[in-house]
Amino acid sequence: AGVTTRTIRYYEERGLLGHPGTREKGEHRVYTEADVTRLQELIRLRDLLGLSLDDLVGLVEAEEARAALRGQWEESSTDEERVGILDASIPLVERQLELVHSRREKLDAFEAELKEKLARLRRRRSELRRGAPA
């Protein structure tokens, strides 16, 4: 997955990966294909959004809560139950979206700074070329 064993252990400790309590101390860690896929998704989210570990934990917790609600949806039999499930789902997605928006704003600000620096560098280069002897 392109991460160190230390990172994997830390993700385990934070509850993001695997089930550390199911293994005896000192035993080798064995990961399923689902664990590897989950780790790859966590790394993708971390890198894509520039998430701190706490933010990543919050994002994962919201996704797990939504997965549980999807299970409840399948078992529900009334519209009233389903409205309650939707009511519980909406704030979870809003929280995830808020995190994405926050990251986008920071990236947009950084992009604007870099564009301004680039424009200043190009202007300065043009000024120097115009003033340089032919």
C-alpha positions as CSV (number, residue, x, y, z in Angstrom):
1,A,0.0,0.0,0.0
2,G,3.1,2.2,0.0
3,V,3.1,3.0,3.7
4,T,5.4,1.9,6.5
5,T,4.6,-0.8,9.0
6,R,4.7,1.9,11.7
7,T,1.9,3.8,9.8
8,I,-0.2,0.6,9.6
9,R,0.3,0.0,13.4
10,Y,-0.7,3.6,14.1
11,Y,-3.8,3.3,12.0
12,E,-4.7,0.2,13.9
13,E,-4.2,1.9,17.2
14,R,-6.5,4.7,16.1
15,G,-9.2,2.2,15.0
16,L,-8.9,2.9,11.3
17,L,-7.7,-0.5,10.3
18,G,-8.1,-4.1,11.4
19,H,-9.0,-5.4,14.8
20,P,-5.9,-5.3,17.0
21,G,-7.7,-7.0,19.9
22,T,-8.2,-10.2,17.9
23,R,-4.5,-11.0,17.7
24,E,-2.2,-12.2,20.5
25,K,0.6,-9.9,21.5
26,G,3.6,-10.6,19.4
27,E,1.7,-12.5,16.7
28,H,2.1,-11.6,13.1
29,R,-0.5,-9.3,11.7
30,V,-2.6,-10.8,8.9
31,Y,-4.7,-8.5,6.7
32,T,-7.5,-9.4,4.5
33,E,-8.0,-8.0,1.0
34,A,-10.7,-5.7,2.5
35,D,-8.1,-4.4,5.0
36,V,-5.7,-3.6,2.2
37,T,-8.4,-1.9,0.2
38,R,-9.4,0.1,3.2
39,L,-5.8,1.2,3.9
40,Q,-5.4,2.3,0.2
41,E,-8.6,4.3,0.5
42,L,-7.5,5.9,3.8
43,I,-4.2,6.9,2.2
44,R,-5.9,8.2,-0.9
45,L,-8.2,10.4,1.3
46,R,-5.4,11.5,3.5
47,D,-3.3,12.6,0.5
48,L,-6.1,14.0,-1.7
49,L,-7.6,16.1,1.1
50,G,-4.4,16.7,3.1
51,L,-6.2,15.4,6.2
52,S,-4.8,15.2,9.7
53,L,-5.3,11.9,11.4
54,D,-8.0,13.3,13.6
55,D,-9.9,14.5,10.5
56,L,-9.4,11.1,8.8
57,V,-10.8,9.4,11.9
58,G,-13.8,11.7,11.8
59,L,-14.4,11.0,8.1
60,V,-14.1,7.3,8.6
61,E,-16.5,7.4,11.6
62,A,-19.1,9.3,9.6
63,E,-18.7,6.7,6.8
64,E,-19.1,3.8,9.1
65,A,-22.2,5.4,10.7
66,R,-23.6,5.9,7.2
67,A,-22.9,2.2,6.4
68,A,-24.8,1.2,9.6
69,L,-27.7,3.4,8.5
70,R,-27.8,1.8,5.1
71,G,-28.2,-1.6,6.9
72,Q,-31.1,-0.2,8.9
73,W,-32.6,1.1,5.7
74,E,-32.7,-2.4,4.2
75,E,-34.3,-3.7,7.3
76,S,-36.8,-0.9,7.7
77,S,-40.4,-1.4,6.7
78,T,-42.1,1.9,7.1
79,D,-41.6,5.3,5.5
80,E,-41.4,6.8,9.0
81,E,-38.4,4.6,9.9
82,R,-36.8,5.6,6.6
83,V,-37.3,9.3,7.2
84,G,-35.6,8.8,10.6
85,I,-32.6,7.1,8.8
86,L,-32.4,9.9,6.3
87,D,-32.5,12.5,9.1
88,A,-29.6,10.7,10.8
89,S,-27.7,10.4,7.5
90,I,-27.9,14.1,6.4
91,P,-25.7,15.6,9.2
92,L,-23.1,12.9,8.5
93,V,-22.7,13.8,4.9
94,E,-22.9,17.5,5.7
95,R,-19.9,17.0,8.1
96,Q,-17.9,15.2,5.4
97,L,-18.8,17.9,2.9
98,E,-17.7,20.6,5.3
99,L,-14.3,19.0,5.6
100,V,-14.0,18.8,1.8
101,H,-15.0,22.5,1.4
102,S,-12.5,23.5,4.1
103,R,-9.7,21.8,2.3
104,R,-10.8,23.2,-1.1
105,E,-10.8,26.8,0.4
106,K,-7.3,26.3,1.6
107,L,-6.1,24.8,-1.7
108,D,-7.8,27.7,-3.6
109,A,-6.0,30.3,-1.4
110,F,-2.7,28.5,-1.9
111,E,-3.3,28.4,-5.7
112,A,-4.1,32.1,-5.7
113,E,-0.8,32.8,-3.9
114,L,1.2,30.7,-6.3
115,K,-0.5,32.4,-9.4
116,E,0.4,35.8,-8.0
117,K,4.0,34.8,-7.4
118,L,4.2,33.4,-10.9
119,A,2.8,36.6,-12.4
120,R,5.3,38.7,-10.4
121,L,8.2,36.6,-11.6
122,R,7.1,36.8,-15.2
123,R,6.6,40.6,-15.0
124,R,10.1,41.0,-13.5
125,R,11.6,38.8,-16.2
126,S,9.9,40.9,-18.9
127,E,11.1,44.1,-17.2
128,L,14.7,42.8,-17.1
129,R,14.6,41.6,-20.7
130,R,13.3,45.0,-22.0
131,G,16.0,46.8,-20.1
132,A,18.8,44.4,-21.1
133,P,21.1,45.4,-24.0
134,A,20.3,43.7,-27.3
